[in-house]
Amino acid sequence: MNWDFDSVHVVRGEKARNRPNLAADTSPAALLSSLQDKVDHGRNVYIACNPTHLFLTL
């Protein structure tokens, strides 16, 4: 495993239950879109959220 990665924690569940577009705003496609200009191309990104975690390459 490549241990050189960036990470993000996406709050869901109890703390975000009143957010009207939670599912759409925290979908993998939405996360990739919002991270594109914040993470260098080709970097591995670990996205921690409940109930699942994602490990993507931008």
Residue, then its C-alpha position, 0 to 999 in steps of 0.5 A: m500500500n502507498w502510504d503517501f496520501d491525502s485524507v478528508h473526513v466527511v461528516r454524515g449521520e447524527k451531526a449532519r441529519n438536518r442538511p437537505n441535500l446530504a446524499a447528493d452533497t456527499s456522493p463520491a461524484a460530488l466529493l471528487s468534484s469538490l476536491q479536484d482543485k484542492v488535491d493535486h492530480g494523481r494523488n491518493v485520497y482517503i475519504a473517511c465518512n460513516p457508514t463507509h470509507l473510500f480510497l480514491t485516486l484523483 
